[in-house]
Amino acid sequence: MRIISNKIFILLLLINFSNSAVSQKGYFQLRGRIISPHKDKLVHVLYKLYENGKLIDTTLTTSNGAFTIKFEMNKMYMVEFSKKAYTTKLISVNTKIPINYISKFYDRFNIIKLDFEGQGDSRSAAGLPVMKYFFDIKTADFATEKISNKPTSNVKLLVKRIKSLESELLSQKEVINQQKVELNNIGLPQNQENKIIIDAKRKADSILDLANKKAVRILRESKKDSINRLKELSNVTSDISNKDFTDLSVNKGQFKNRKDIKNVEKRIEELKKRQNKSATDSLDLKQNRLSLRMELVGLARAQLKIDRLKAKTREDSLMIEQREAQLFLIEQDMDLVAEEIENARKEILLKNLELQKKNLILYSVILGLILVVILLVVIFRHYQAKKRMNLVLEEQNKKLEEQNNLIVTKNTLLKSNNIEINEKNIKLNKQHNQIMDSINYGKRIQDAILPSDKLLNHFFSDFFVFFNPKDVVSGDFYWFSVQDDKLFVAAVDCTGHGVPGAFMSLIGNSLLNNIVNEKGIYKPSEILKELHIGVNRALSQSMSDDNDKSDGMDITLCRFEKSAKEVQLACANHTAFVVSNGNVEEIEGDDFSIADELIGDDIPEFTNHIIAMNKDTTLYMFSDGFPDQMGGPKNKKYYTKNLKKLFVENQKLKATDQKEVLSKTFDNWKGEGSQLDDVLVMGFKLDFG
């Protein structure tokens, strides 16, 4: 249980950490160069930027295969590099980052190789990413990892297991709360509750036993009474059925009125047929037979009265008396039968009433037994449920006690960690103040090596320098030197920004002073060549494989020669613009930087450009900080084409006014976003009188 709690605690921390990080913004910059399998630079490679599967930008690499991509924090990106005759390559970029690291700017440089079409690894052929960039919490920086075809972790399964455990814990807590509410509603102590349930069960068992005995006794008595009643009914009906009705046969010789007794004979025949069908007819049938006999007796008495009036002899009178005595006996028998039938009807009615009463009692007892059984079942189930509930509550209480102990332990540990963190924060604040003091002192040093506006105003009639560092110290710097009638100006963009860039700027400034002021090398292309050698020597890039070979600098260096009415310049991975009356001449520099890692030990040859000095002509030099700044309504780069358009529109303004326009344009484009890089833009009117 302790392990589950730890996992849930860690999961909640991660969720809170990621949710707080989404609300802030930051950027990750990926720079690099595209090369072929033979390590040749691939120019104009198309790269597409996708955000959550949606295409948001399409750009070509520079003429030397270089590219720079900036990514917003806490998003998922996919970059696709493609060129005809080469296999398309995908790179995954995950910029999710903890909130305490989001305010920093991260920069990575990488060389990407495109394989020939039909060659390369299987993931590229299948259109899957072969490399991913992600934030490594251990190094506090973005890291690169090649993606293989095999899975690297079971993080999703672990997160799913933690979520299921969390759901289980929440459900258990709900069950505990519900059971507590039920116990509170009952409001009985545990001992009293158990005693009541046991007494109820004992009483229910005794009631059930007594009811069973009564039911058996009633059933036996009912069965016995039913058997006796059936026997009595059988005897009554048997007596009536077995009577010999042959004496009711009409003696045709005795009756003189033949017509009067035809119907009686017919009815007697029907009665005999019905008598032969069954010996156990119902009482209604016996009653009908008795009524028929009474009718026959009545007819016989009427005939007897007639015959008595007609009697003439002694013998006739004796026969009439004999017949009258016989009728009297028959009437006596019929009266007995009628009485028996009536008694049988009354007996049956009484038996039915008694049977209904007994059935009612029996049904009532059975219903009562059913209700008792149901009550016992309910009580027993309630008892079992209470018993299970008590066991569950006991187990849950143990778990809650363990969790509370764990929470107390963690709280103690957190308090100890907070004390340690506070001590470290004090130490870090002290170190931070020391570092900031050192950086501010470094800024004063860097400001001291930059040429002042007063110095430049002495040699240039109309110029501006828009210099806007990202941090306290800058990786961009500008340099100025005077040799005879030659004026040297350089706009330099060193690798990185902040303190690392400032160190590179000191190296670049020192080397330029040595090359021009001491060695007397005045040709811009030769100056860049010597600068390349000097930077390589200073960084020992060609002597060790362990150093980061991405250090270097991009530069535009100009030589203004008033006597020759010309400007010579050379560019290393830079572009310069010459604007005159709405016409723009774009001077593209060489595709490699100073100390470019792709050059290796070779000494490069830089191109020397010559521009004539004309009135109303302005020379513009700049680093990549302005065109690469993200912003605007769609949060995209400003791009060089927009900067060129800005130069053309404002070329006729005074240099100071142009600087103001550049400053406002940059701030409006950046908006509430962060500045991504150092910004340096310089402009010189080529009119020296």
C-alpha positions in Angstrom: 0.0 0.0 0.0 2.9 2.3 0.8 4.3 1.8 -2.8 0.9 2.6 -4.3 0.6 5.8 -2.3 4.1 6.8 -3.3 3.3 6.3 -7.0 0.0 8.2 -6.7 1.8 11.1 -4.8 4.4 11.2 -7.6 1.7 11.2 -10.3 -0.2 14.1 -8.7 3.1 16.1 -8.4 3.8 15.5 -12.1 0.2 16.5 -13.1 0.4 19.7 -11.1 3.8 20.4 -12.4 2.8 20.0 -16.1 -0.4 22.0 -15.7 1.5 25.0 -14.2 4.1 24.8 -17.0 1.5 25.2 -19.8 0.5 28.7 -18.8 4.0 30.1 -19.4 5.9 30.6 -22.7 9.5 29.9 -23.7 11.5 28.9 -26.7 13.8 26.2 -27.8 16.0 26.9 -30.8 17.4 24.2 -33.1 20.1 25.1 -35.5 22.0 22.9 -37.9 23.2 22.0 -41.4 22.0 19.5 -43.9 24.6 17.3 -45.6 24.6 14.4 -48.0 26.0 10.9 -47.4 29.3 12.2 -48.8 29.2 15.0 -46.2 28.6 17.7 -48.9 26.4 20.6 -47.9 22.9 20.3 -49.3 21.5 23.7 -50.4 17.8 24.7 -50.5 16.5 21.7 -48.6 12.8 22.0 -47.9 11.8 21.7 -44.3 8.2 21.7 -43.0 7.2 22.3 -39.4 4.1 20.5 -38.1 2.4 21.3 -34.7 0.2 18.4 -33.5 0.0 17.1 -37.1 -0.9 20.5 -38.6 1.5 22.2 -41.0 2.4 25.7 -39.6 5.6 26.7 -41.6 7.5 25.8 -44.8 11.0 27.1 -45.3 14.1 26.4 -47.4 17.6 26.0 -45.9 20.2 28.6 -46.8 22.6 28.3 -49.7 25.1 26.5 -47.4 22.5 24.1 -46.0 22.1 25.9 -42.7 18.7 26.2 -40.9 17.4 27.7 -37.7 14.0 26.7 -36.2 12.5 28.1 -33.0 9.8 26.1 -31.0 7.4 27.2 -28.4 7.5 25.5 -25.1 5.1 22.7 -23.9 4.1 21.6 -27.4 4.7 18.6 -29.8 6.4 19.3 -33.2 7.5 17.3 -36.2 10.1 18.6 -38.6 10.3 17.1 -42.1 13.4 17.6 -44.3 13.0 16.7 -47.9 14.9 17.2 -51.2 14.5 15.5 -54.6 16.6 12.3 -55.0 17.0 12.0 -51.2 15.0 10.1 -48.6 12.8 12.3 -46.5 13.8 12.5 -42.8 11.5 13.3 -39.8 12.6 14.7 -36.4 10.3 14.8 -33.4 10.6 17.7 -31.0 8.9 17.6 -27.5 9.2 21.0 -25.8 7.4 20.0 -22.6 9.5 21.4 -19.8 9.2 21.9 -16.0 8.0 25.4 -15.0 11.2 26.3 -13.1 13.2 25.9 -16.4 10.8 27.6 -18.8 12.2 31.1 -18.5 15.5 30.1 -20.0 16.4 30.0 -23.7 17.8 26.7 -25.1 19.8 26.3 -28.2 21.0 23.1 -29.9 23.1 22.6 -33.1 23.1 19.4 -35.1 24.3 18.1 -38.5 21.5 16.1 -40.3 22.4 13.7 -43.0 19.9 12.9 -45.8 20.4 9.5 -47.4 20.1 8.9 -51.1 16.6 7.8 -52.2 16.1 4.1 -51.6 18.8 4.0 -49.0 19.0 4.7 -45.3 17.3 3.2 -42.3 13.8 1.5 -42.3 12.2 4.2 -40.2 13.0 6.9 -42.7 11.7 4.7 -45.5 8.5 4.1 -43.5 8.0 7.9 -42.8 8.7 7.6 -39.1 10.8 10.0 -37.0 14.4 8.8 -36.6 15.5 11.4 -34.0 13.8 13.2 -31.1 14.6 16.2 -29.0 13.4 16.4 -25.4 14.2 18.2 -22.2 16.5 16.2 -19.9 15.8 17.0 -16.3 19.2 15.6 -15.3 21.2 17.9 -17.4 18.6 20.8 -17.3 18.9 21.1 -21.1 17.5 19.7 -24.3 18.9 16.3 -25.3 18.9 14.3 -28.6 18.1 10.7 -28.9 18.0 8.4 -31.9 14.7 6.4 -32.2 15.0 2.7 -32.8 12.4 0.2 -33.9 12.1 -1.3 -30.5 10.2 0.2 -27.6 12.4 1.9 -25.0 10.1 2.1 -22.0 6.8 1.1 -20.4 5.9 4.5 -19.2 2.4 4.4 -20.5 1.7 1.1 -18.8 3.1 2.4 -15.6 0.9 5.6 -15.8 -2.1 3.5 -16.5 -1.4 1.2 -13.5 -1.0 4.3 -11.3 -4.3 5.7 -12.5 -6.1 2.5 -11.9 -4.7 2.3 -8.4 -5.7 5.9 -7.8 -9.3 5.1 -8.9 -9.4 2.1 -6.6 -8.3 4.2 -3.7 -10.9 6.8 -4.3 -13.7 4.1 -4.6 -12.6 2.6 -1.3 -12.8 5.9 0.4 -16.3 6.4 -1.0 -17.4 3.0 0.4 -15.9 3.8 3.8 -17.7 7.1 4.0 -21.0 5.6 3.0 -20.7 2.8 5.6 -19.8 5.4 8.2 -23.0 7.3 7.4 -25.1 4.1 7.7 -23.6 3.3 11.1 -24.2 6.8 12.3 -27.8 6.6 11.3 -28.3 3.4 13.3 -26.7 5.0 16.3 -26.3 1.8 18.4 -23.2 0.6 20.1 -21.5 -2.5 18.6 -22.3 -4.8 21.5 -25.9 -3.8 21.8 -26.4 -4.1 18.0 -25.0 -7.7 18.0 -27.2 -8.6 21.0 -30.4 -7.3 19.3 -29.6 -9.2 16.1 -28.9 -12.5 18.1 -32.1 -12.2 20.2 -34.2 -11.5 17.1 -32.8 -14.5 15.4 -33.5 -16.7 18.4 -37.1 -15.5 18.6 -37.6 -16.0 14.9 -36.3 -19.6 15.1 -38.7 -20.4 18.0 -41.7 -18.8 16.2 -40.9 -20.8 13.0 -40.7 -24.1 15.0 -44.0 -23.5 16.7 -45.7 -22.5 13.4 -44.4 -25.7 11.7 -45.9 -27.9 14.5 -49.3 -26.1 14.3 -49.4 -26.4 10.6 -48.7 -30.2 10.7 -51.5 -30.7 13.3 -54.0 -28.6 11.3 -53.2 -30.5 8.1 -53.7 -33.9 9.8 -57.0 -32.9 11.3 -58.2 -31.4 8.0 -57.3 -34.5 6.2 -59.1 -36.7 8.7 -62.3 -34.6 8.6 -62.2 -34.6 4.8 -62.0 -38.4 4.7 -65.0 -38.8 7.2 -67.1 -36.3 5.3 -66.5 -38.1 2.0 -67.6 -41.4 3.6 -70.8 -39.9 5.0 -71.7 -38.3 1.6 -71.0 -41.6 -0.1 -73.3 -43.5 2.3 -76.1 -41.0 1.9 -75.9 -41.0 -1.9 -75.5 -44.7 -2.0 -78.7 -45.2 0.1 -80.6 -43.0 -2.3 -79.1 -44.4 -5.4 -79.6 -48.0 -4.5 -83.3 -47.7 -3.7 -85.3 -50.0 -5.7 -87.6 -47.9 -7.9 -89.2 -51.0 -9.5 -92.2 -50.6 -7.2 -92.9 -47.3 -8.9 -93.6 -49.0 -12.2 -97.1 -48.2 -13.4 -99.5 -51.1 -13.3 -101.4 -50.4 -16.4 -104.1 -52.9 -15.4 -104.9 -51.0 -12.3 -105.2 -47.5 -13.9 -108.3 -46.9 -16.1 -107.2 -43.4 -17.3 -104.5 -44.4 -19.8 -104.0 -40.9 -21.3 -103.3 -39.4 -17.9 -100.3 -41.6 -17.2 -98.5 -41.5 -20.6 -96.3 -38.6 -19.6 -95.5 -40.3 -16.2 -94.4 -43.5 -18.0 -92.2 -41.4 -20.3 -90.6 -39.6 -17.4 -90.0 -43.0 -15.5 -88.2 -44.4 -18.6 -86.0 -41.3 -18.7 -85.3 -41.6 -15.0 -84.3 -45.3 -15.3 -81.9 -44.4 -18.2 -80.2 -41.7 -16.1 -80.2 -44.1 -13.1 -78.3 -46.7 -15.1 -75.6 -44.2 -16.1 -74.2 -43.9 -12.7 -74.8 -45.3 -9.2 -73.5 -42.1 -7.6 -75.5 -39.3 -9.0 -75.5 -35.9 -7.3 -78.1 -34.9 -4.7 -79.8 -32.7 -7.2 -80.5 -35.7 -9.4 -81.8 -37.7 -6.4 -84.0 -34.7 -5.5 -85.5 -34.8 -9.1 -86.2 -38.5 -8.7 -87.9 -38.0 -5.4 -90.1 -35.2 -6.9 -91.1 -37.5 -9.8 -92.0 -40.3 -7.3 -94.2 -37.8 -5.4 -96.0 -36.9 -8.6 -96.6 -40.6 -9.3 -97.9 -41.2 -5.8 -100.2 -38.2 -6.2 -101.6 -39.6 -9.5 -102.0 -43.0 -7.8 -104.0 -41.5 -5.0 -106.3 -39.6 -7.4 -106.8 -42.9 -9.3 -107.4 -44.7 -6.0 -110.2 -42.2 -5.1 -111.9 -42.7 -8.5 -111.6 -46.5 -8.2 -113.1 -46.3 -4.6 -116.1 -44.5 -6.0 -116.5 -47.1 -8.7 -115.9 -50.1 -6.4 -118.9 -52.5 -6.5 -117.8 -55.7 -4.8 -116.0 -56.6 -1.6 -113.0 -57.7 -3.4 -112.6 -54.3 -5.2 -112.7 -52.6 -1.8 -110.1 -54.9 -0.3 -107.8 -54.3 -3.3 -108.2 -50.5 -3.0 -107.3 -50.7 0.7 -104.3 -52.9 -0.1 -103.2 -50.3 -2.7 -103.8 -47.5 -0.3 -101.6 -49.2 2.4 -98.9 -49.7 -0.2 -99.0 -46.0 -1.2 -98.7 -45.1 2.5 -95.5 -47.1 2.9 -94.1 -45.6 -0.2 -94.9 -42.1 1.1 -93.2 -43.0 4.4 -90.1 -44.1 2.5 -90.1 -41.0 0.4 -90.4 -38.8 3.5 -87.3 -40.6 5.0 -85.4 -40.1 1.8 -86.4 -36.4 1.6 -85.2 -36.0 5.2 -81.9 -37.8 4.5 -81.4 -35.6 1.4 -82.0 -32.4 3.4 -79.8 -33.6 6.2 -77.1 -34.4 3.7 -77.4 -30.9 2.2 -77.1 -29.3 5.6 -74.2 -31.6 6.5 -72.4 -30.7 3.3 -73.0 -27.0 3.9 -71.7 -27.3 7.4 -68.7 -29.2 6.2 -68.0 -26.7 3.5 -68.2 -23.8 6.0 -65.9 -25.6 8.4 -63.5 -26.5 5.6 -63.5 -22.9 4.5 -62.8 -21.8 8.0 -59.9 -24.3 8.4 -58.6 -23.3 5.0 -58.7 -19.7 6.0 -56.8 -20.5 9.2 -54.3 -22.7 7.3 -53.7 -19.9 4.7 -53.3 -17.4 7.4 -50.8 -19.6 9.2 -48.9 -20.2 5.9 -48.9 -16.5 5.1 -47.7 -15.8 8.6 -44.9 -18.4 8.2 -43.9 -16.9 4.9 -43.8 -13.4 6.5 -41.8 -14.8 9.4 -39.4 -16.5 7.0 -39.0 -13.3 5.0 -38.4 -11.3 8.2 -35.8 -13.9 9.3 -34.1 -13.8 5.9 -34.0 -10.0 6.0 -32.6 -10.0 9.6 -30.0 -12.6 8.7 -28.9 -10.8 5.5 -28.8 -7.5 7.4 -26.7 -9.2 10.1 -24.4 -10.7 7.5 -24.1 -7.3 5.7 -23.3 -5.6 9.0 -20.7 -8.2 9.7 -19.1 -7.8 6.3 -19.3 -4.1 6.6 -17.5 -4.2 10.0 -14.8 -6.3 8.5 -14.4 -3.9 5.6 -14.4 -0.9 7.9 -11.8 -2.5 10.1 -9.6 -3.2 7.1 -10.1 0.2 5.7 -9.3 1.8 9.0 -6.0 -0.1 9.1 -5.2 1.1 5.6 -6.1 4.7 6.5 -4.0 4.5 9.6 -1.1 3.2 7.5 -1.6 6.0 5.0 -1.8 8.6 7.8 1.4 7.3 9.2 3.0 7.5 5.8 1.6 11.1 5.3 3.1 12.1 8.7 6.4 10.6 7.7 6.3 12.4 4.4 5.3 15.7 6.0 8.3 15.4 8.4 10.5 14.7 5.4 9.1 17.6 3.5 9.7 19.9 6.4 13.3 18.8 6.5 13.6 19.2 2.8 12.1 22.7 3.0 14.7 23.7 5.6 17.4 22.3 3.3 15.9 24.1 0.3 15.7 27.4 2.1 19.3 27.1 3.1 20.2 26.3 -0.5 18.1 29.2 -1.8 20.0 31.5 0.5 23.3 30.1 -0.9 22.0 30.3 -4.4 20.9 33.9 -4.0 24.3 34.8 -2.7 25.9 33.0 -5.6 23.4 34.7 -8.0 24.3 38.1 -6.7 28.0 37.3 -7.1 27.4 36.1 -10.6 25.3 39.1 -11.5 28.0 41.4 -10.1 30.5 39.6 -12.3 28.2 39.8 -15.4 27.6 43.5 -14.8 31.3 44.1 -14.5 31.7 42.1 -17.7 29.2 44.4 -19.3 31.3 47.4 -18.4 34.3 45.7 -20.0 32.3 44.9 -23.1 30.9 48.4 -23.3 34.5 49.6 -23.0 35.7 47.7 -26.1 32.7 48.8 -28.3 33.4 52.0 -30.3 31.5 55.0 -28.9 29.0 57.0 -31.0 31.3 60.0 -30.5 34.2 58.2 -32.2 32.0 57.1 -35.1 30.5 60.6 -35.5 34.0 61.9 -36.1 34.4 59.7 -39.2 30.9 59.2 -40.5 28.5 62.0 -41.3 25.3 59.9 -41.2 25.0 56.5 -39.6 23.1 54.5 -36.9 23.8 51.5 -34.7 20.7 49.6 -33.3 22.3 47.4 -30.7 19.8 45.5 -28.4 21.3 42.6 -26.4 19.0 39.8 -25.2 20.8 39.5 -21.8 23.1 41.8 -19.8 26.1 40.9 -21.9 25.9 40.1 -25.6 27.2 37.7 -28.2 26.8 40.3 -30.9 29.3 43.2 -31.1 30.5 45.8 -33.6 34.1 46.7 -34.2 35.8 49.8 -35.6 39.4 50.7 -36.6 41.2 53.5 -38.5 44.3 52.9 -40.5 45.5 55.9 -42.5 42.5 56.9 -44.8 40.9 53.4 -44.4 38.0 52.9 -42.0 37.2 49.4 -40.9 33.7 48.4 -39.5 32.5 44.9 -38.6 29.1 43.6 -37.4 29.8 40.3 -35.7 27.3 37.6 -34.4 29.1 35.1 -32.1 27.8 31.7 -31.2 25.2 31.9 -28.4 24.3 34.9 -26.4 24.8 36.0 -22.8 28.0 35.1 -21.0 29.2 32.5 -23.6 28.6 34.9 -26.4 30.3 37.7 -24.5 33.5 35.6 -24.2 33.4 34.9 -27.9 33.0 38.6 -28.6 36.2 39.3 -26.5 38.1 36.8 -28.5 36.8 38.2 -31.8 37.5 41.8 -30.8 41.1 40.9 -29.7 41.8 39.0 -32.9 40.5 41.7 -35.2 42.7 44.3 -33.4 45.7 42.1 -33.9 45.0 41.3 -37.5 44.3 44.9 -38.7 46.2 47.1 -36.2 49.3 44.9 -35.7 49.6 42.6 -38.7 48.5 45.3 -41.1 46.1 43.1 -43.1 43.6 45.4 -44.8 41.8 43.3 -47.4 38.4 42.2 -45.8 38.5 38.7 -47.3 42.1 38.2 -45.9 41.1 39.6 -42.6 38.2 37.0 -42.3 40.7 34.2 -43.3 43.1 35.2 -40.6 40.2 35.5 -38.1 39.1 32.0 -39.0 42.6 30.7 -38.2 42.8 32.7 -35.0 39.5 31.5 -33.7 40.3 27.9 -34.5 43.6 28.3 -32.7 42.0 30.0 -29.7 39.3 27.3 -29.3 41.6 24.4 -30.3 38.8 23.1 -32.5 41.0 21.3 -35.0 43.1 19.6 -32.3 40.5 17.9 -30.0 37.5 15.8 -30.8 36.0 16.4 -27.3 35.3 20.1 -27.8 32.0 21.5 -29.0 32.7 22.3 -32.6 29.7 24.5 -33.0 31.5 27.6 -31.6 32.3 30.3 -34.2 30.9 33.6 -35.5 29.1 35.1 -38.4 30.5 38.5 -39.6 30.2 41.3 -42.1 33.4 43.3 -42.4 33.7 46.6 -44.4 36.6 48.8 -45.4 35.6 52.4 -46.3 38.3 54.0 -48.4 37.5 57.7 -49.1 40.3 58.3 -51.5 39.3 55.3 -53.7 35.6 56.2 -53.5 34.8 52.5 -52.8 33.8 50.1 -50.1 35.2 46.6 -49.9 33.5 44.0 -47.8 33.4 40.3 -47.0 30.7 38.3 -45.3 30.9 35.0 -43.5 27.4 33.4 -43.4 25.9 37.0 -43.4 24.0 39.1 -45.9 24.3 42.8 -46.5 22.1 45.2 -48.4 23.0 48.3 -50.5 19.9 50.5 -51.0 19.9 53.5 -53.4 16.7 55.3 -54.4 14.5 52.3 -54.0 16.9 49.9 -55.6 18.4 47.1 -53.5 21.6 45.2 -54.1 21.8 42.1 -52.0 25.3 41.0 -51.2 25.3 37.3 -50.2 28.2 36.2 -48.1 30.0 32.9 -48.1 27.9 29.9 -46.9 30.2 29.1 -44.0 30.9 30.8 -40.7 34.2 31.7 -39.0 35.5 28.4 -37.5 32.7 26.4 -39.2 32.9 22.8 -38.2 32.2 21.7 -41.8 35.4 23.3 -43.0 37.5 21.3 -40.5 41.3 21.8 -40.9 41.0 23.5 -44.3 41.6 27.2 -44.6 38.7 28.8 -46.4 38.8 31.5 -49.0 36.3 34.3 -48.5 34.8 36.4 -51.3 35.8 40.1 -51.4 33.1 42.5 -52.7 33.6 46.1 -53.9 30.9 48.8 -53.9 31.3 52.3 -55.3 30.5 55.2 -53.0 27.6 57.1 -54.4 25.4 59.8 -53.0 22.0 58.7 -51.6 23.4 55.2 -51.1 23.2 53.4 -47.7 25.0 50.2 -46.6 23.1 48.0 -44.1 24.7 45.2 -42.0 22.9 43.1 -39.5 22.9 39.9 -37.4 20.2 37.2 -37.5 18.5 38.4 -34.3 16.1 40.9 -35.9 14.8 38.6 -38.8 14.6 35.5 -36.6 12.5 37.2 -33.9 9.1 35.5 -33.4 6.0 37.6 -33.1 3.3 39.3 -35.1 -0.3 38.2 -35.3 0.6 34.7 -36.3 3.7 34.4 -34.0 6.1 33.8 -36.9 9.6 35.0 -37.8 10.1 38.6 -39.0 12.3 37.2 -41.9 15.0 39.0 -43.9 12.6 40.0 -46.7 10.6 42.1 -44.4 13.7 43.7 -43.0 14.9 44.5 -46.5 11.5 46.1 -47.3 11.9 48.2 -44.1 15.3 49.4 -45.2 14.0 50.5 -48.7 10.9 52.3 -47.2 13.0 54.3 -44.7 16.4 54.7 -46.6 15.8 58.4 -47.3 15.3 59.3 -43.6 18.1 60.5 -41.4 20.1 57.7 -39.7 18.8 58.6 -36.3 15.2 58.4 -37.5 15.9 55.1 -39.2 17.1 53.7 -35.8 13.9 54.9 -34.1 11.8 53.1 -36.8 13.8 49.9 -36.3 13.4 50.0 -32.6 9.6 50.6 -32.7 9.1 47.9 -35.4 11.1 45.4 -33.3 9.1 46.1 -30.1 5.7 46.0 -31.9 6.6 42.7 -33.7 7.9 41.1 -30.4 4.9 42.2 -28.5 4.5 40.4 -25.1 6.8 37.6 -26.3 10.4 37.1 -25.2 13.4 38.3 -27.2 15.1 35.3 -28.7 18.6 36.6 -29.6 20.9 39.6 -29.6 20.0 42.2 -32.2 22.5 44.2 -34.1 21.7 46.5 -37.2 24.1 49.1 -38.6 23.5 51.6 -41.4 26.1 53.9 -43.1 25.4 56.6 -45.7 28.1 56.2 -48.5 28.4 59.9 -49.0 31.7 61.1 -47.6 31.7 64.5 -49.4 
